[in-house]
């Protein structure tokens, strides 16, 4: 793992789950002061400067982070396990979205539905390939096809994060089908 990848994962942990690990305060919308984040990371032994932080934000493949206008604040775009309001607006989803997970979770999902599991939202992908990549991170991948259009028409709210990830509070049993079980 590269130094930038290591720093990015640490930033993700701070901005999404454990700001106290770097002595950082998040506001109600998940924003952290950039200088406070840099100082906290350096004090925790994660050597970083402003230029490196900007490179991480600019080059992160998942576009996990955003700077506020003026660049004095930073936040994670989604994936929080701590209660913050990242100011998402409701959006009408496409007819179908996809969720990548691991085969070992499938029985539980079929019984309980898709739950945020410690996060604020269930993360959904707009295409099968992205869902497959997500599923592979968790083990033997399976892809669920979510009838997001039906959910929306039934009154379920959807949101889309700044980096294009679709979010829902949950997906009830009956709104998804097993699309594929990958051999990879």
Secondary structure by P-SEA (a helix, b strand, c coil): ccaaaaaaaaaaaaaccccccccccccccccccaaaaaaaaaaacccccaaaaaaaaaccccccccccccccbbbbcccccccccccccccccccbbbbbbcccaaaaaaacccccccccbbbbbccaaaaaaaaaaacbbbbbbbaaaaaaaabbbbbbcccccccccccccccccccccccc
